C-alpha cells in the first residue's frame, strides 16, 4: 500500500508539473507573438520607403565578403557560384572554400571560371586545417571570385574559418553553397549595421524551404510551397522559429542564434571571439553566443538584429532517414551548447541573453524531450494498470 501511495503521489506531482510547464510555455508563445508582431511592424514602418539603390551608390557602404564552404558539390557548384556572383551590391567578394572535396568540385570551378593559382596573403588569424592553394580568375568578369582549396577539416566550421582568414573586408556573410539567396540579400542585411547607434555584431533573415520551388541556373524563379508532407511541416516550423521566435528575441536584444545558412557578421568581433568552433555540432548558435560573451566581458554595447524578409532558400530533408540524421545532429549540438555555455545560466553579466534566452533554451528546448519521454512512460504505465483518468 505504501508503494502504491508513493506512485500515486508521484503521478500527481508530475501531472501538475506538466500542466504548469505547458501553461508557462503557452504564455511565452503569446509573448513571442506580441514581441514578433511589434518587431515586424517596426521593421515595415522603417523600411517601407527605403531605396536600397542608395546603399549601392553610397561610397560609405562597407565592403562584404561572401563565404561559402563546399564539399563534394560538383553537381550544382557552377550554378550556385554564378548565383552568388550576381548578388546586388556595390563591392563584395565571393570566397568559395573547397573543403577537401573528393569529387570534381574544384576541377569544375577551375574550368568554368578560368582559375589559376596565385600568391595570396593568407593571414591565419583563426587556426584551420592546412591551405593547399588559392585560385583567382583570369577573366575580369569574375575578378571578385576567390577559391580556397584546403585539407578537409571535417566540419563546415573549419572551412568557414578559412574563408574568414582569406577575406579582405570588414563584414562577411556566411552561407551554404547550395543555398539560394535573394538578389538583395547583402543590401537587406547590411542596413541594420548602418542604422543602429549601438554596434551591430550580426544580422540574420528568414530561411525558407526550397523543395518544389522552380530554380534556373542557381536562381529562384518561382516560390512554391513544398508538395511533400515532411518538407511542408518543416516550412511551418521555419516560419514559427524565424518569424515568431527569432524576431521576438531580436526585439529585446536577446537573440543568441543566427542561422548558419545565412548570417552577416562583424569580422573583427568574430575573430576576437575565436571564430567558429570546429568541434561544435551547432556552430551557428555557438558563434553568436561567443561573440556576445566577448562583447559583454569587455563591456561593449552591442545588438544582434534579425529581419523578417525571406532572403534564403535551403533544401529541407524529404525522407525520414535524412530528417532523422539532421535532427540528431541538432540535438547533439544543443546538448553540447548547453554544457559549453553554462556560465550564461541566469547570469546578469550577460544581460537578457543570460537572464532570459539561455534559461529558455534550457527549460523549453533542452529539457522538453526528457519531459515528453517520461510523459510517454507514465502514459504507458497508466494504460497498462487501467488508471487512465
Steps between C-alpha positions, in 0.01 A plus 500: 500500500782740578655442157165560334455823690848614401437438129166673513656807663783495248245483219309798639819703540610424145158583355495831688851577379407427138190719531702795635777436245256502209313802633821702537609398150167620356547835675853527359373427148237770548773745602706390200206574273458851643872580490537359149198692376639820651842435347357431154280812508801707601702349217226571244457861616872559481561329167183559299651788303866398504679526168771236521664645190625777727711242684641374169587854390638611837880512532453440874342155455740248658649224287387142567657157461261217412636171636360167377664171599465218247552127539420265210263747335604417142143449378378851582812706574511703177142623513524577870822701465358695206199582715725638777696708248181672382398637840416871492759699692759768434813309597525144624708189453389137483728253679434135422682269741553157347521293816696203366234386252554154355286557191552744210389815687837675468559387141165638389570833671842529335360427155183709521655814651849482342673469836874500557709463814616830644728623774260605770558678830316243710499619860412213735336697778289195582668160496372258234608193309782581251426701187618339176447777245311820429350561156383812320353547156680631193161621374428856617129413522582284803765715666310491830512119519752329728523122533686358799601135478577341837534171680170366625429626850209270570253783555352810344649699789860433396427597139318816612799600712727458197263728307523759776879483489497551123244781505605857431198692627372600847168315472437149380190310404509130579277270298483150356602467138176315422281775646311731265531866603274786398677757283466776761621287792817701564310828481234383745745352750750787502233764565468428876876555533455845347188597698582411858672732746624197691745263337328225305709182512276279284177498300288215371189453289225246448584171331246311290478151355598484131346156436249523211613854409604567139876556462682602183880527487523547875229769507161476666236541228181419689427436869276195542409347839643150547277232352624214717364478853831490693654812336164677539507449875857632503382810314249566779769432757735749333231769501434440870869496587615798292201731486357428846802405708802683365318821418375505861846443649640764266240749627643482853862450390512148638569314176763227532476334158544608140454213257811343350328514162481879498666749731695823463769554762742760630829329413706671770271377777479152348880470493540635854242245614717225351307428181283193451557202728579209268406254775149640539194329352317834517759750379238765419360547852843439651654777290246767594519404867878533506484831314253628760717361779798692365298822480351461850833405657655815354195712593434592136144597410364299209194349331419199282233582242252291305283600206172328400569496126554162331852531359617139485352173376651168602429133431307330778524123561231317303550155655476389862851356485663831403266693730596275792872554438450877486297515822739267679786733412297800619418319824867419562585860422250632755626269775859598423408869487316496833803346669764723336317823582353412839653818645215690330234330717317781687819705492421876500848568365375385158190718493174364364688225319603361840187581696237406240621334179736236640256394777227473234724270294568294812141457619304497173748369242748277684270370776187454285594161344566352845165621631328358194684168533400453865148610413479220243629250758240621751226471239603141420501421873152644547366301205657175615360543853159630386546827689420748221296787643 
